[in-house]
């Protein structure tokens, strides 16, 4: 597991060994954090990394005393926050109470860390006061995903087929009942408020004076829920309605803001991963190997396909589905490029102005067949894409050094042998020509 800080200054890396390495952008080890507990060869020690938006603090969920047979692969029983500049680590104290953490996320200011548990409770850590507060029963089952709005509200999804929106004080403002469990929740970028910008398809962006706070939720891999939360109680977007009749699957005191549910043809299979490319454009990956572009420009276009390509074979995706998505996506807005990975294959695509994904074949990579990619992430404004891989070998005794493993005309590959079986590959890419 690896995660870049938003500024691209530091990379947090962890494998099965009970430590976290903090690397700088050159691959040099900046610091190493001991986790403690018992090592399990078949599971990573860290379950979640979460950087604050400024890249100044890293939250880490990890296994300490929890038995691997007691929980799923994504459950931790310990949490800490780390400040790389000060090389300072604070292990959160929950007063002797045991929690099984399933998700964590910082608010927009980097002050409050929300931690979701397997029982549906929410704990909030205030980094300034170091105070921890809890909200019991936010969900009835495990919280699996979540994010903060731009105006300080917390949106969470869980195994109880429910999505909640809470105020900064923890009060539930909105509760959406969905058909299946919430697997993945993402916020769309806010539109340009100046009115002078150009949309990704060349259209003029309309003037915006209020936040849209549009998010999407993967509903059990069967559909995608798109919801415009708006800015407080203000009217936002074209999908708001003054209907007074009950809206199926929605409980909200006051006005109804019905969500839109995106369903897909059977040939695409189950939804595996998705990412917002712009405030009106979604990229969705399926277990069939298809990548699909969809627009949310207007209500009529919500179910209109803009572009689809079969980027991977279905067997490659399914072989990687062991508790986590088999198809990984990462978007770089600075270069209009997408990184996608399945199994031992990593492909890079460029998004054109006419909304097509063009594969950059000279930059695509096929690792050895015993390698399984477990994540991709862009950093440094598109100059680096990081690929976390697991090749099934115990490398915990190997030195922690950076070495070049391959050179091509356009791509330079390095690897860091991190803790346990995790390896992180860095591909240094040429900058995209302007225009």
N, C-alpha and C positions, 0 to 999 in steps of 0.2 A: 504494500500500500504506500502511496506517495501523494503529496499535495503541495503545490507551489503556493507561496504567499501571493496575494493579489498584486503586489508590486514587482514580483519576480526576483526578489532579493534572496529569499531562502526557499529551500526545498526540504520538507519533512518526509522521512523515509522510515518504514518499519517492515519487518518480516515476522518470522516465527520466534526469533530470539527476543529476549525481554529487554529491548532497548529501542530508542528512537534516535535516529541520526538527523541532525540539522546540517544541511549542506548549503554552501553559498552558490552563486550562479556559475562559478567556475568549477564546481564539483569538489571543492575542498571541504573537508569536515570542519564545520564551525563549532559544533558542540555535540555531545552525546548524552542522552538521558536514560538512566536505568529505571526500569518499570517495576521490577520485583515480581514475585508470584511464581507460578509453575509454567514451564515451557511445554507447549504441545506442538509436535512436529507438523501435524495436519492442519493447524489453525494459526492465523496471524495473531500476534499479541494485541495489536491495535485494531479496533473495529471502526473508529471514526476519527478523522482529522477535521478541524474547522478553524480556519484563520478568520480573524476579525477583518472588516473591510479595509482597514489601513495597513494590514500586514504586520501589526505590532505585537499581537498576541495569538498564540496557537492553543486551541483546546484539543485535548486528547482523551478519548474514551478507550479503555483497555481492560484486559482481563487480569485480575489479581489473584483472588481466591476461588473464583468461579470454576466449577468443574465443566469440562467441555461436553459432558453428557447431560448436563443440566439445562443447557441453553442452545439456542441456534447460533449459527456462525456469526451473526451480527449483534450479539449481546455482550455487554461489558458490565463489570461491577465496580469499576474505579474511574475517576475522572481527575484531570489536572489541567492547569493552564501554564503556559510557558512563554516567556518574553525573550526572544533571541538576542536582542541588543544587550540586555543586562545579563543574559544567560541565567535567568531566574526561573525556577520551577516552583509552583504552588500546587500541592496536592489537596484537593477539595475534601473537607471534613464534613460528613453528613451526620455527625453525632452518634455514631455507632449503628445507625440504621443501614440495612442492606438494600441496595437498589440494583435492578437490572436495566442498564441504560441501552436504549436502542437508537437514539438520535440526539444530535446537538447542533445548535446554530446560534451565531452572534447576531445581535441587533445591528442596525445601520450605523450606530455611533460607536460600536465596539465596546460598549460598557456592560450590557446584560447578555449573559449566556443562558439560553434555554436548553434544558435537558429533558428529553422524553424518556419514559420508562416502559417496561414490558407490561405494566399494569394499567397504563394509560394516564399516569400522573405526570405532572410537569414541575420541575424544579428550576428556579431561576437564581443564577449567581451574579451578583453585582460586583464587577471587578474593582470599582472605586471604594465601596464600603466593605467588600468581602462578605457581605451578608447573603445568606441562602434562604430563599422562601420557597414554599411548595404549594401547589394547587392540586388537590386530590380529585380524581374522577373526571378529569377533563375528557378522557376517552375511557371506554370500558375494556379495551384490549390494547395491545402494544401500539405505541406511536412509531411510525416507520419513516415519516418524511415531514418536512416543514420548512418555512422561511418567514422572514419578517417583511412587512410592507415598508414602503418608503416613508410612511407616516407613523411607524412604530407599533403596528399591530402584528400579532403572531398568528400565522396560519399553519395548522397541523393536520396531517392525515394519518389514519391508523387502520389496524386490522379489524376494527369494529364497523367497517363500511361507513365511515363518517369523516367529514372534514369540518374543523372548527376554526373560527376567527375570534381571537381574543384581544382585548384592550391591553395596554401596557400594565395595567393593574391586575390582569388575570381574569377579568370578567368576560364571559362568553357573549359576543355580540351576534354571532351568526353560526348556525349549524346546518350543514348540508348532509343529507343522507344519500349515499351513493349505492350502486348496485353490488359492488364488490369492494375488496380492500384497496386502500390507497397505497400504491407502490412508489410513486415518484411525484414530487410537486416542484414546479418551477415557475418563477415569475418572468413575465415578458419585460423587455427593456421599455422604459417610459418613452413616449414619442417626443419629438422635438417641440418644445413649447414656444419657440420663437416664431414659428410659422414660415421660416425661411429655408428649412431643410428640404431635401429631396428624399423620398422614400426609396427603398431598396429596389423597387421595380421602375424607378424613374418618375413616379407620381409626386406631386407636391404634398408635403405634410401639412395638415391643417393646424390652425393655431390651437394650442392647449394651455389653459390657465389652471387646470386642476389635474391631480394625479389620476391615472387610470387604475393602477394597481391590478393589472390583469394577470391571473395565474392559471396554470393548467395542472391537472391531476391525472395520472395514469390509473384508470379504474380496473384493477385486476388484470391488466393486459388485454382487456376486451374493448375498451373505448377510452377516449380522452375527454375529460371535462374541462371546458374553458369558461372562466368566470371573471367578469369585470367588477371588482369590489368597489371601485370608486374611491373618492377622497372623503372619508367620514360619511355624512348623510347627503352629500351633494350629488347632483345628477351627473352621470358620466356615461359617455358612449352611446352607441346606437341600440344596444340590446336592453337598456333599462325599459321597464314597462310599468304602467300604472294599473295593471290588472289586479283585481281584488279577489279573484277566485284562487283556490288553493293550487299551488304549483307542486307537481309530483316530486317527492324526494327533497323538499326544501322546507325548513322551519326558520322563520325569521319574524321577529316582532317589528311591525311597521311596514314599509314598502317592500315589495317583492322585486328582486333582481334575478330573474331566472337564469341559470347557467345554460350553456350550450354544450350538447354532448356530440362529440365527433365519433362516428362509427366508420368502419372500413370494410372493403370487400373481403370476402373469405380468402381470396388468393394471397393476401398479405400475411395471413396468420395472426399471431398474437403480437401486440405491441411490446417492444423490448426496451426501448429507450427513446427519449425525445429531448429536444433543446430548441429554445427560441433563437432565431437568427435576427429578428427585428421585431418591433412591436406588433407587426401584422403578419409575420411569417414563421411557420413552424417546420422543423425537420424532425421526422419520425422514423425510427428504425424498427423493423419487425423480425421475428424469429425465422421468417422465410428468406431473410437476406436482403429484402427490399429496403431502400431508402426513399422516403416520400416527402415532398415539399407541399405544404398546404397554406393557403392564405386565410387570414381572419380580417381582411380589409372591410368586409361588409357581411351582414347576416347571410346573404345569398351565396357568398363565396366560401362560407365556413366548411362546406363539404366538397368544395371543388379542388381537384388535384391540379397542382401547377406543374409538377414534374415527378417522375418515379423512375428508379433504376434498380435493377437487381445487382447489388454490389458484391454479395457474398452468397455462397451456397448454403442452403438451409442446414445441412448436416454440420457445417462449421459452427453455426450459431448454437444449435442444440447440444453439441458436445461440450460447450462451455457453460451451459445452464446448470450450475450447481450452487443454488442458493443466491446467486447474483446474476445480473443481466449478462447475457453472452455477447451482446453487441454494445460497444461503447462509443459514444460520440463526444466530440469537443469542437466548439466553434470559436474562431478568432475573427472578431469584427474588424480589426485593423487591416487584415489582409484578405478578408472575404474567403477564408479557407476553412474546410471541415476536415478533421481527423476522425477516422472510423476504424475500429478494430474488432476482429473476431478470431478466436483461436490463436494461431501463430501469424496472422496476417494483419498488417496495418496499411490502410490506404488513405491517401490525401486527395481531397477534391477542392476545386475552385468554383465558387458560385458566380455565375455570369449575370449580367444585367437583365437578361431575358429569363432569369430564374431557371437555370439548368446547372446541374452538378457535373463538372468535367473532371475526370480522374487525372491526376498528375502521376502518370505511371512511372516516371523516372524517380519519383520520390516515395513510391510505395515499397513496402518491405515485407519479405516472407522470412520469418525466423525458422529455426529447426522445428520439426514436427513435434518434438517433446516440449516445446515452449507454449505456454498459454498466456495470452495477454489478459491482464486483469484491470487495465485502465489506461486512458490516454488523456493528456491535458496540454493545452497550449500555454506558453508563457513568453515573457519578454517581447510583447507586441508582435507575436507570430514568428519570431526568429528561432524559437525552440519549441519542439513538441516532445513531451516526455511520455514514454510508454513503460508502464509497470508490467513486468512479466514474471511468471513462475515456471521454471523449467523442471520442477520436480526433484532437484538435487539439493542436498543439504550443504549450503555454502557458508554455514555459520562460523567455520574455522578459517575462512579465507580472509586475507587482509582487506581493509576497507580503503581501497584505492580506486582511482579513476583511470581507465585505460582505453585507448582507441581500439575498436574491434573491426571497423570497416571504413573504407574511404571510397567515395565515388566523386564524380565531377561536381555534383550539386549537393551532395549530402555527406555529412561527417557523423559517424556514430560513435558514441562512448557508452560505457556501462559503469555503473557503480554496484559493486557487490555489497549489498546492504545486509541487514540482519536476516538470518535464516535463509529461506529459499527465494526471497524477493530480489529481483534485479531491476534496476531502473536504467533505461536506455534514453540517451539524449540525442536528438537529431537536430543539428544546427542547420537551418534552412536559409537560403538566400532571401533577402528582402524582396517583397513584391514591388515590381516597377510601378511608379506612380501613374495614375490614369488608367 
